[in-house]
């Protein structure tokens, strides 16, 4: 599935999307914010609800 929302602010981009994994985590709503310097990505922040991965960790 494509991104839900994409926005940019000069050297930083924001992206909201569904990260699809194999069960048991399934589909996880995520946000990502890459930072660009000299036309290259130099830093990426990713945020997601880790509770979706709890079954894989035995919790």
N, C-alpha and C positions, 0 to 999 in steps of 0.2 A: 504494500500500500504506500502511496506517495505521502509526502509531508502534509501535516494538518495546517501548519503555519510556518512561513519563512519570512524573516525580516533582516535587514542589514543596516549597519551604522558605520559607514566608512571602512574601518579595519576589523569590525566584528560582525558576526552573523549569528542569528538565533534561529533554531529549527525545532519544531515540535513534531513528533512522529510516533508511530507504533513500531516497536522493535519486536519482531516475530522470532520466537525461539521454539525449540522442540518442547513438548510437554515434559515436565510438569509446569514450567514457568509460563508457557503459552505466549500471549501477546502482552507486552509491557509498554505502557505509555511513557515516553522518554522526552527529554529536552537536551539539546546540544548547542554549545556556543563556541565555535572555532574562532580563533583570533589570527589575523593575517598580517604579516610584516614582510616587506620586500617581495610581495606577490607569492608568498609561501605561508602555509599554515604553520604557526610556531607554538600554538597552545590550543588545547581542546578541553572544554568542561562538559561533562555528561552527568545528567541527573535523572534518576529513575527510582521507582518504588521497589526497594530491595525485598519487600515482603513476598513478591511473586517468586523469588528464587529460594525461599525458605525450605520448601519441600526437597530441593536438591541437596540442601545442607543437612538434612535429617532433622529439621525443626518442625 
